Amino acid sequence: MNNTKLFVIDYTLHGVPKSFIIRLEKMDNAEAWHWASCDAGVGRIPRFGREKVQKTSKPMAEKFGVENVTWRPAS
């Protein structure tokens, strides 16, 4: 069974508000920071669903201007 859900991630990049929707099985703050950094062009997106990549941490994302990351389930 497919357990994926839609989540909205909001963040700012160098003070400019950004937002996007992503489909994942689970979301937490660490995932939100990683995917926000990927959307900003900082983080690395895995090529395949099972490929393990090092997640971009909050301090690393902040170095590149990603701030104020929040997430919520899409309604």
PyMOL Python script that loads the backbone (N, CA, C, O; Angstrom):
from pymol import cmd

cmd.read_pdbstr("""\
ATOM      1  N   MET A   1       0.835  -1.171   0.000  1.00  0.00           N
ATOM      2  CA  MET A   1       0.000   0.000   0.000  1.00  0.00           C
ATOM      3  C   MET A   1       0.888   1.245   0.000  1.00  0.00           C
ATOM      4  O   MET A   1       1.954   1.249   0.615  1.00  0.00           O
ATOM      5  N   ASN A   2       0.457   2.279  -0.675  1.00  0.00           N
ATOM      6  CA  ASN A   2       1.199   3.515  -0.774  1.00  0.00           C
ATOM      7  C   ASN A   2       0.843   4.415   0.415  1.00  0.00           C
ATOM      8  O   ASN A   2      -0.305   4.838   0.556  1.00  0.00           O
ATOM      9  N   ASN A   3       1.825   4.703   1.262  1.00  0.00           N
ATOM     10  CA  ASN A   3       1.593   5.510   2.462  1.00  0.00           C
ATOM     11  C   ASN A   3       2.083   6.943   2.307  1.00  0.00           C
ATOM     12  O   ASN A   3       2.264   7.626   3.315  1.00  0.00           O
ATOM     13  N   THR A   4       2.304   7.424   1.100  1.00  0.00           N
ATOM     14  CA  THR A   4       2.827   8.765   0.925  1.00  0.00           C
ATOM     15  C   THR A   4       1.738   9.802   1.172  1.00  0.00           C
ATOM     16  O   THR A   4       0.553   9.572   0.935  1.00  0.00           O
ATOM     17  N   LYS A   5       2.192  10.950   1.658  1.00  0.00           N
ATOM     18  CA  LYS A   5       1.301  12.062   1.947  1.00  0.00           C
ATOM     19  C   LYS A   5       1.895  13.324   1.337  1.00  0.00           C
ATOM     20  O   LYS A   5       3.085  13.367   1.024  1.00  0.00           O
ATOM     21  N   LEU A   6       1.078  14.337   1.169  1.00  0.00           N
ATOM     22  CA  LEU A   6       1.539  15.624   0.659  1.00  0.00           C
ATOM     23  C   LEU A   6       1.823  16.571   1.819  1.00  0.00           C
ATOM     24  O   LEU A   6       1.044  16.668   2.767  1.00  0.00           O
ATOM     25  N   PHE A   7       2.952  17.265   1.726  1.00  0.00           N
ATOM     26  CA  PHE A   7       3.347  18.243   2.733  1.00  0.00           C
ATOM     27  C   PHE A   7       3.714  19.549   2.040  1.00  0.00           C
ATOM     28  O   PHE A   7       4.259  19.545   0.936  1.00  0.00           O
ATOM     29  N   VAL A   8       3.413  20.654   2.690  1.00  0.00           N
ATOM     30  CA  VAL A   8       3.794  21.980   2.208  1.00  0.00           C
ATOM     31  C   VAL A   8       4.983  22.432   3.044  1.00  0.00           C
ATOM     32  O   VAL A   8       4.934  22.396   4.274  1.00  0.00           O
ATOM     33  N   ILE A   9       6.047  22.856   2.377  1.00  0.00           N
ATOM     34  CA  ILE A   9       7.219  23.381   3.067  1.00  0.00           C
ATOM     35  C   ILE A   9       7.366  24.845   2.680  1.00  0.00           C
ATOM     36  O   ILE A   9       7.446  25.184   1.500  1.00  0.00           O
ATOM     37  N   ASP A  10       7.400  25.708   3.691  1.00  0.00           N
ATOM     38  CA  ASP A  10       7.609  27.138   3.507  1.00  0.00           C
ATOM     39  C   ASP A  10       8.980  27.499   4.078  1.00  0.00           C
ATOM     40  O   ASP A  10       9.383  26.972   5.115  1.00  0.00           O
ATOM     41  N   TYR A  11       9.689  28.390   3.407  1.00  0.00           N
ATOM     42  CA  TYR A  11      10.992  28.842   3.903  1.00  0.00           C
ATOM     43  C   TYR A  11      11.330  30.172   3.250  1.00  0.00           C
ATOM     44  O   TYR A  11      10.628  30.621   2.344  1.00  0.00           O
ATOM     45  N   THR A  12      12.394  30.796   3.705  1.00  0.00           N
ATOM     46  CA  THR A  12      12.891  31.998   3.054  1.00  0.00           C
ATOM     47  C   THR A  12      14.300  31.728   2.551  1.00  0.00           C
ATOM     48  O   THR A  12      15.083  31.033   3.199  1.00  0.00           O
ATOM     49  N   LEU A  13      14.610  32.284   1.393  1.00  0.00           N
ATOM     50  CA  LEU A  13      15.937  32.177   0.797  1.00  0.00           C
ATOM     51  C   LEU A  13      16.448  33.581   0.580  1.00  0.00           C
ATOM     52  O   LEU A  13      15.948  34.300  -0.286  1.00  0.00           O
ATOM     53  N   HIS A  14      17.441  33.979   1.358  1.00  0.00           N
ATOM     54  CA  HIS A  14      17.970  35.350   1.331  1.00  0.00           C
ATOM     55  C   HIS A  14      16.844  36.367   1.506  1.00  0.00           C
ATOM     56  O   HIS A  14      16.825  37.406   0.847  1.00  0.00           O
ATOM     57  N   GLY A  15      15.907  36.054   2.402  1.00  0.00           N
ATOM     58  CA  GLY A  15      14.818  36.965   2.719  1.00  0.00           C
ATOM     59  C   GLY A  15      13.614  36.889   1.810  1.00  0.00           C
ATOM     60  O   GLY A  15      12.615  37.561   2.066  1.00  0.00           O
ATOM     61  N   VAL A  16      13.673  36.091   0.754  1.00  0.00           N
ATOM     62  CA  VAL A  16      12.557  35.959  -0.188  1.00  0.00           C
ATOM     63  C   VAL A  16      11.735  34.724   0.183  1.00  0.00           C
ATOM     64  O   VAL A  16      12.283  33.624   0.254  1.00  0.00           O
ATOM     65  N   PRO A  17      10.431  34.886   0.420  1.00  0.00           N
ATOM     66  CA  PRO A  17       9.604  33.725   0.788  1.00  0.00           C
ATOM     67  C   PRO A  17       9.466  32.732  -0.365  1.00  0.00           C
ATOM     68  O   PRO A  17       9.274  33.119  -1.518  1.00  0.00           O
ATOM     69  N   LYS A  18       9.568  31.457  -0.035  1.00  0.00           N
ATOM     70  CA  LYS A  18       9.414  30.367  -1.002  1.00  0.00           C
ATOM     71  C   LYS A  18       8.495  29.312  -0.398  1.00  0.00           C
ATOM     72  O   LYS A  18       8.364  29.214   0.822  1.00  0.00           O
ATOM     73  N   SER A  19       7.865  28.532  -1.256  1.00  0.00           N
ATOM     74  CA  SER A  19       6.975  27.474  -0.803  1.00  0.00           C
ATOM     75  C   SER A  19       6.877  26.411  -1.880  1.00  0.00           C
ATOM     76  O   SER A  19       6.926  26.719  -3.071  1.00  0.00           O
ATOM     77  N   PHE A  20       6.739  25.154  -1.463  1.00  0.00           N
ATOM     78  CA  PHE A  20       6.546  24.073  -2.414  1.00  0.00           C
ATOM     79  C   PHE A  20       5.839  22.914  -1.729  1.00  0.00           C
ATOM     80  O   PHE A  20       5.758  22.855  -0.502  1.00  0.00           O
ATOM     81  N   ILE A  21       5.335  22.002  -2.532  1.00  0.00           N
ATOM     82  CA  ILE A  21       4.642  20.809  -2.038  1.00  0.00           C
ATOM     83  C   ILE A  21       5.484  19.597  -2.401  1.00  0.00           C
ATOM     84  O   ILE A  21       6.026  19.510  -3.502  1.00  0.00           O
ATOM     85  N   ILE A  22       5.587  18.658  -1.457  1.00  0.00           N
ATOM     86  CA  ILE A  22       6.365  17.445  -1.688  1.00  0.00           C
ATOM     87  C   ILE A  22       5.574  16.240  -1.188  1.00  0.00           C
ATOM     88  O   ILE A  22       4.816  16.340  -0.224  1.00  0.00           O
ATOM     89  N   ARG A  23       5.757  15.109  -1.849  1.00  0.00           N
ATOM     90  CA  ARG A  23       5.091  13.866  -1.460  1.00  0.00           C
ATOM     91  C   ARG A  23       6.126  12.957  -0.802  1.00  0.00           C
ATOM     92  O   ARG A  23       7.105  12.555  -1.431  1.00  0.00           O
ATOM     93  N   LEU A  24       5.893  12.639   0.477  1.00  0.00           N
ATOM     94  CA  LEU A  24       6.786  11.765   1.246  1.00  0.00           C
ATOM     95  C   LEU A  24       5.964  10.884   2.167  1.00  0.00           C
ATOM     96  O   LEU A  24       4.796  11.167   2.435  1.00  0.00           O
ATOM     97  N   GLU A  25       6.580   9.815   2.649  1.00  0.00           N
ATOM     98  CA  GLU A  25       5.905   8.945   3.603  1.00  0.00           C
ATOM     99  C   GLU A  25       5.812   9.591   4.976  1.00  0.00           C
ATOM    100  O   GLU A  25       4.795   9.467   5.659  1.00  0.00           O
ATOM    101  N   LYS A  26       6.887  10.290   5.385  1.00  0.00           N
ATOM    102  CA  LYS A  26       6.883  10.947   6.692  1.00  0.00           C
ATOM    103  C   LYS A  26       7.645  12.258   6.589  1.00  0.00           C
ATOM    104  O   LYS A  26       8.494  12.436   5.716  1.00  0.00           O
ATOM    105  N   MET A  27       7.327  13.168   7.492  1.00  0.00           N
ATOM    106  CA  MET A  27       7.993  14.465   7.509  1.00  0.00           C
ATOM    107  C   MET A  27       8.332  14.807   8.948  1.00  0.00           C
ATOM    108  O   MET A  27       7.553  14.537   9.863  1.00  0.00           O
ATOM    109  N   ASP A  28       9.497  15.401   9.141  1.00  0.00           N
ATOM    110  CA  ASP A  28       9.892  15.971  10.417  1.00  0.00           C
ATOM    111  C   ASP A  28      10.736  17.210  10.115  1.00  0.00           C
ATOM    112  O   ASP A  28      10.944  17.552   8.951  1.00  0.00           O
ATOM    113  N   ASN A  29      11.209  17.868  11.139  1.00  0.00           N
ATOM    114  CA  ASN A  29      11.956  19.108  10.918  1.00  0.00           C
ATOM    115  C   ASN A  29      13.242  18.884  10.116  1.00  0.00           C
ATOM    116  O   ASN A  29      13.579  19.694   9.252  1.00  0.00           O
ATOM    117  N   ALA A  30      13.954  17.803  10.393  1.00  0.00           N
ATOM    118  CA  ALA A  30      15.191  17.520   9.666  1.00  0.00           C
ATOM    119  C   ALA A  30      14.913  17.290   8.183  1.00  0.00           C
ATOM    120  O   ALA A  30      15.652  17.782   7.330  1.00  0.00           O
ATOM    121  N   GLU A  31      13.851  16.547   7.869  1.00  0.00           N
ATOM    122  CA  GLU A  31      13.464  16.323   6.469  1.00  0.00           C
ATOM    123  C   GLU A  31      13.088  17.640   5.799  1.00  0.00           C
ATOM    124  O   GLU A  31      13.466  17.895   4.656  1.00  0.00           O
ATOM    125  N   ALA A  32      12.339  18.475   6.524  1.00  0.00           N
ATOM    126  CA  ALA A  32      11.905  19.754   5.960  1.00  0.00           C
ATOM    127  C   ALA A  32      13.107  20.643   5.627  1.00  0.00           C
ATOM    128  O   ALA A  32      13.143  21.258   4.561  1.00  0.00           O
ATOM    129  N   TRP A  33      14.082  20.712   6.524  1.00  0.00           N
ATOM    130  CA  TRP A  33      15.277  21.511   6.249  1.00  0.00           C
ATOM    131  C   TRP A  33      16.047  20.956   5.051  1.00  0.00           C
ATOM    132  O   TRP A  33      16.530  21.718   4.214  1.00  0.00           O
ATOM    133  N   HIS A  34      16.159  19.645   4.971  1.00  0.00           N
ATOM    134  CA  HIS A  34      16.869  19.034   3.844  1.00  0.00           C
ATOM    135  C   HIS A  34      16.177  19.357   2.523  1.00  0.00           C
ATOM    136  O   HIS A  34      16.834  19.787   1.576  1.00  0.00           O
ATOM    137  N   TRP A  35      14.857  19.157   2.444  1.00  0.00           N
ATOM    138  CA  TRP A  35      14.152  19.375   1.183  1.00  0.00           C
ATOM    139  C   TRP A  35      14.049  20.851   0.829  1.00  0.00           C
ATOM    140  O   TRP A  35      14.030  21.199  -0.352  1.00  0.00           O
ATOM    141  N   ALA A  36      13.981  21.729   1.835  1.00  0.00           N
ATOM    142  CA  ALA A  36      14.013  23.164   1.553  1.00  0.00           C
ATOM    143  C   ALA A  36      15.358  23.548   0.949  1.00  0.00           C
ATOM    144  O   ALA A  36      15.413  24.359   0.025  1.00  0.00           O
ATOM    145  N   SER A  37      16.437  22.975   1.461  1.00  0.00           N
ATOM    146  CA  SER A  37      17.760  23.266   0.900  1.00  0.00           C
ATOM    147  C   SER A  37      17.890  22.695  -0.511  1.00  0.00           C
ATOM    148  O   SER A  37      18.565  23.288  -1.351  1.00  0.00           O
ATOM    149  N   CYS A  38      17.261  21.563  -0.783  1.00  0.00           N
ATOM    150  CA  CYS A  38      17.261  21.015  -2.146  1.00  0.00           C
ATOM    151  C   CYS A  38      16.503  21.937  -3.094  1.00  0.00           C
ATOM    152  O   CYS A  38      16.953  22.191  -4.211  1.00  0.00           O
ATOM    153  N   ASP A  39      15.354  22.436  -2.649  1.00  0.00           N
ATOM    154  CA  ASP A  39      14.572  23.356  -3.473  1.00  0.00           C
ATOM    155  C   ASP A  39      15.355  24.639  -3.735  1.00  0.00           C
ATOM    156  O   ASP A  39      15.217  25.248  -4.796  1.00  0.00           O
ATOM    157  N   ALA A  40      16.173  25.049  -2.775  1.00  0.00           N
ATOM    158  CA  ALA A  40      16.978  26.258  -2.921  1.00  0.00           C
ATOM    159  C   ALA A  40      18.231  26.026  -3.764  1.00  0.00           C
ATOM    160  O   ALA A  40      18.936  26.979  -4.095  1.00  0.00           O
ATOM    161  N   GLY A  41      18.515  24.779  -4.112  1.00  0.00           N
ATOM    162  CA  GLY A  41      19.692  24.475  -4.922  1.00  0.00           C
ATOM    163  C   GLY A  41      20.940  24.187  -4.120  1.00  0.00           C
ATOM    164  O   GLY A  41      22.040  24.161  -4.674  1.00  0.00           O
ATOM    165  N   VAL A  42      20.791  23.970  -2.822  1.00  0.00           N
ATOM    166  CA  VAL A  42      21.934  23.733  -1.942  1.00  0.00           C
ATOM    167  C   VAL A  42      22.127  22.249  -1.670  1.00  0.00           C
ATOM    168  O   VAL A  42      23.251  21.750  -1.719  1.00  0.00           O
ATOM    169  N   GLY A  43      21.046  21.546  -1.385  1.00  0.00           N
ATOM    170  CA  GLY A  43      21.118  20.135  -1.014  1.00  0.00           C
ATOM    171  C   GLY A  43      21.151  19.217  -2.220  1.00  0.00           C
ATOM    172  O   GLY A  43      20.901  19.635  -3.350  1.00  0.00           O
ATOM    173  N   ARG A  44      21.464  17.958  -1.957  1.00  0.00           N
ATOM    174  CA  ARG A  44      21.545  16.951  -3.017  1.00  0.00           C
ATOM    175  C   ARG A  44      20.302  16.069  -2.991  1.00  0.00           C
ATOM    176  O   ARG A  44      19.928  15.543  -1.942  1.00  0.00           O
ATOM    177  N   ILE A  45      19.670  15.912  -4.134  1.00  0.00           N
ATOM    178  CA  ILE A  45      18.479  15.081  -4.268  1.00  0.00           C
ATOM    179  C   ILE A  45      18.922  13.685  -4.690  1.00  0.00           C
ATOM    180  O   ILE A  45      19.696  13.550  -5.638  1.00  0.00           O
ATOM    181  N   PRO A  46      18.445  12.636  -4.002  1.00  0.00           N
ATOM    182  CA  PRO A  46      18.837  11.279  -4.400  1.00  0.00           C
ATOM    183  C   PRO A  46      18.305  10.926  -5.788  1.00  0.00           C
ATOM    184  O   PRO A  46      17.188  11.300  -6.146  1.00  0.00           O
ATOM    185  N   ARG A  47      19.101  10.211  -6.557  1.00  0.00           N
ATOM    186  CA  ARG A  47      18.691   9.813  -7.902  1.00  0.00           C
ATOM    187  C   ARG A  47      17.600   8.768  -7.881  1.00  0.00           C
ATOM    188  O   ARG A  47      16.667   8.819  -8.683  1.00  0.00           O
ATOM    189  N   PHE A  48      17.711   7.838  -6.981  1.00  0.00           N
ATOM    190  CA  PHE A  48      16.747   6.755  -6.875  1.00  0.00           C
ATOM    191  C   PHE A  48      16.153   6.784  -5.477  1.00  0.00           C
ATOM    192  O   PHE A  48      16.787   7.283  -4.548  1.00  0.00           O
ATOM    193  N   GLY A  49      14.961   6.264  -5.315  1.00  0.00           N
ATOM    194  CA  GLY A  49      14.293   6.273  -4.023  1.00  0.00           C
ATOM    195  C   GLY A  49      15.081   5.613  -2.913  1.00  0.00           C
ATOM    196  O   GLY A  49      14.954   5.993  -1.749  1.00  0.00           O
ATOM    197  N   ARG A  50      15.890   4.634  -3.255  1.00  0.00           N
ATOM    198  CA  ARG A  50      16.641   3.903  -2.230  1.00  0.00           C
ATOM    199  C   ARG A  50      18.067   4.407  -2.056  1.00  0.00           C
ATOM    200  O   ARG A  50      18.788   3.920  -1.185  1.00  0.00           O
ATOM    201  N   GLU A  51      18.480   5.362  -2.859  1.00  0.00           N
ATOM    202  CA  GLU A  51      19.833   5.897  -2.735  1.00  0.00           C
ATOM    203  C   GLU A  51      19.947   6.709  -1.447  1.00  0.00           C
ATOM    204  O   GLU A  51      19.107   7.563  -1.163  1.00  0.00           O
ATOM    205  N   LYS A  52      20.983   6.434  -0.683  1.00  0.00           N
ATOM    206  CA  LYS A  52      21.209   7.149   0.567  1.00  0.00           C
ATOM    207  C   LYS A  52      22.134   8.332   0.305  1.00  0.00           C
ATOM    208  O   LYS A  52      23.256   8.158  -0.171  1.00  0.00           O
ATOM    209  N   VAL A  53      21.662   9.526   0.615  1.00  0.00           N
ATOM    210  CA  VAL A  53      22.494  10.718   0.502  1.00  0.00           C
ATOM    211  C   VAL A  53      22.540  11.385   1.871  1.00  0.00           C
ATOM    212  O   VAL A  53      21.621  11.243   2.677  1.00  0.00           O
ATOM    213  N   GLN A  54      23.615  12.107   2.118  1.00  0.00           N
ATOM    214  CA  GLN A  54      23.720  12.818   3.382  1.00  0.00           C
ATOM    215  C   GLN A  54      22.746  13.988   3.361  1.00  0.00           C
ATOM    216  O   GLN A  54      22.768  14.806   2.441  1.00  0.00           O
ATOM    217  N   LYS A  55      21.911  14.063   4.355  1.00  0.00           N
ATOM    218  CA  LYS A  55      20.915  15.122   4.416  1.00  0.00           C
ATOM    219  C   LYS A  55      21.595  16.440   4.765  1.00  0.00           C
ATOM    220  O   LYS A  55      22.560  16.469   5.529  1.00  0.00           O
ATOM    221  N   THR A  56      21.087  17.521   4.204  1.00  0.00           N
ATOM    222  CA  THR A  56      21.594  18.849   4.506  1.00  0.00           C
ATOM    223  C   THR A  56      21.045  19.269   5.862  1.00  0.00           C
ATOM    224  O   THR A  56      19.834  19.254   6.082  1.00  0.00           O
ATOM    225  N   SER A  57      21.934  19.639   6.762  1.00  0.00           N
ATOM    226  CA  SER A  57      21.524  20.014   8.115  1.00  0.00           C
ATOM    227  C   SER A  57      21.073  21.474   8.160  1.00  0.00           C
ATOM    228  O   SER A  57      21.335  22.249   7.240  1.00  0.00           O
ATOM    229  N   LYS A  58      20.402  21.823   9.228  1.00  0.00           N
ATOM    230  CA  LYS A  58      19.940  23.206   9.422  1.00  0.00           C
ATOM    231  C   LYS A  58      21.119  24.189   9.409  1.00  0.00           C
ATOM    232  O   LYS A  58      21.044  25.198   8.708  1.00  0.00           O
ATOM    233  N   PRO A  59      22.218  23.932  10.164  1.00  0.00           N
ATOM    234  CA  PRO A  59      23.335  24.885  10.132  1.00  0.00           C
ATOM    235  C   PRO A  59      23.948  25.045   8.737  1.00  0.00           C
ATOM    236  O   PRO A  59      24.331  26.150   8.353  1.00  0.00           O
ATOM    237  N   MET A  60      24.041  23.959   7.988  1.00  0.00           N
ATOM    238  CA  MET A  60      24.605  24.050   6.638  1.00  0.00           C
ATOM    239  C   MET A  60      23.668  24.838   5.718  1.00  0.00           C
ATOM    240  O   MET A  60      24.120  25.667   4.929  1.00  0.00           O
ATOM    241  N   ALA A  61      22.373  24.579   5.823  1.00  0.00           N
ATOM    242  CA  ALA A  61      21.402  25.307   4.997  1.00  0.00           C
ATOM    243  C   ALA A  61      21.420  26.792   5.326  1.00  0.00           C
ATOM    244  O   ALA A  61      21.317  27.630   4.430  1.00  0.00           O
ATOM    245  N   GLU A  62      21.549  27.121   6.605  1.00  0.00           N
ATOM    246  CA  GLU A  62      21.574  28.525   7.011  1.00  0.00           C
ATOM    247  C   GLU A  62      22.789  29.252   6.460  1.00  0.00           C
ATOM    248  O   GLU A  62      22.723  30.454   6.203  1.00  0.00           O
ATOM    249  N   LYS A  63      23.896  28.545   6.275  1.00  0.00           N
ATOM    250  CA  LYS A  63      25.094  29.158   5.689  1.00  0.00           C
ATOM    251  C   LYS A  63      24.830  29.648   4.269  1.00  0.00           C
ATOM    252  O   LYS A  63      25.467  30.595   3.807  1.00  0.00           O
ATOM    253  N   PHE A  64      23.884  29.000   3.572  1.00  0.00           N
ATOM    254  CA  PHE A  64      23.578  29.353   2.192  1.00  0.00           C
ATOM    255  C   PHE A  64      22.321  30.205   2.065  1.00  0.00           C
ATOM    256  O   PHE A  64      21.814  30.396   0.959  1.00  0.00           O
ATOM    257  N   GLY A  65      21.810  30.722   3.186  1.00  0.00           N
ATOM    258  CA  GLY A  65      20.701  31.661   3.138  1.00  0.00           C
ATOM    259  C   GLY A  65      19.314  31.076   3.313  1.00  0.00           C
ATOM    260  O   GLY A  65      18.328  31.799   3.166  1.00  0.00           O
ATOM    261  N   VAL A  66      19.202  29.783   3.625  1.00  0.00           N
ATOM    262  CA  VAL A  66      17.894  29.168   3.860  1.00  0.00           C
ATOM    263  C   VAL A  66      17.525  29.413   5.325  1.00  0.00           C
ATOM    264  O   VAL A  66      18.305  29.105   6.226  1.00  0.00           O
ATOM    265  N   GLU A  67      16.333  29.969   5.557  1.00  0.00           N
ATOM    266  CA  GLU A  67      15.902  30.282   6.919  1.00  0.00           C
ATOM    267  C   GLU A  67      14.415  30.021   7.078  1.00  0.00           C
ATOM    268  O   GLU A  67      13.693  29.821   6.101  1.00  0.00           O
ATOM    269  N   ASN A  68      13.970  30.027   8.337  1.00  0.00           N
ATOM    270  CA  ASN A  68      12.540  29.982   8.682  1.00  0.00           C
ATOM    271  C   ASN A  68      11.792  28.830   8.014  1.00  0.00           C
ATOM    272  O   ASN A  68      10.716  29.036   7.452  1.00  0.00           O
ATOM    273  N   VAL A  69      12.344  27.638   8.068  1.00  0.00           N
ATOM    274  CA  VAL A  69      11.697  26.483   7.437  1.00  0.00           C
ATOM    275  C   VAL A  69      10.565  25.977   8.329  1.00  0.00           C
ATOM    276  O   VAL A  69      10.774  25.661   9.500  1.00  0.00           O
ATOM    277  N   THR A  70       9.375  25.906   7.762  1.00  0.00           N
ATOM    278  CA  THR A  70       8.216  25.316   8.442  1.00  0.00           C
ATOM    279  C   THR A  70       7.552  24.353   7.488  1.00  0.00           C
ATOM    280  O   THR A  70       7.703  24.461   6.272  1.00  0.00           O
ATOM    281  N   TRP A  71       6.815  23.408   8.045  1.00  0.00           N
ATOM    282  CA  TRP A  71       6.107  22.440   7.195  1.00  0.00           C
ATOM    283  C   TRP A  71       4.756  22.126   7.827  1.00  0.00           C
ATOM    284  O   TRP A  71       4.543  22.308   9.026  1.00  0.00           O
ATOM    285  N   ARG A  72       3.848  21.647   6.972  1.00  0.00           N
ATOM    286  CA  ARG A  72       2.519  21.270   7.431  1.00  0.00           C
ATOM    287  C   ARG A  72       1.946  20.284   6.423  1.00  0.00           C
ATOM    288  O   ARG A  72       2.363  20.272   5.265  1.00  0.00           O
ATOM    289  N   PRO A  73       1.006  19.465   6.845  1.00  0.00           N
ATOM    290  CA  PRO A  73       0.321  18.576   5.874  1.00  0.00           C
ATOM    291  C   PRO A  73      -0.498  19.423   4.903  1.00  0.00           C
ATOM    292  O   PRO A  73      -1.121  20.409   5.299  1.00  0.00           O
ATOM    293  N   ALA A  74      -0.492  19.038   3.651  1.00  0.00           N
ATOM    294  CA  ALA A  74      -1.320  19.731   2.660  1.00  0.00           C
ATOM    295  C   ALA A  74      -2.773  19.313   2.878  1.00  0.00           C
ATOM    296  O   ALA A  74      -3.061  18.135   3.091  1.00  0.00           O
ATOM    297  N   SER A  75      -3.672  20.272   2.824  1.00  0.00           N
ATOM    298  CA  SER A  75      -5.079  19.922   3.064  1.00  0.00           C
ATOM    299  C   SER A  75      -5.887  19.917   1.791  1.00  0.00           C
ATOM    300  O   SER A  75      -7.086  19.643   1.822  1.00  0.00           O
TER     301      SER A  75
END
""", "prot")
cmd.dss("prot")
cmd.show_as("cartoon", "prot")
cmd.util.cbc("prot")
cmd.orient("prot")
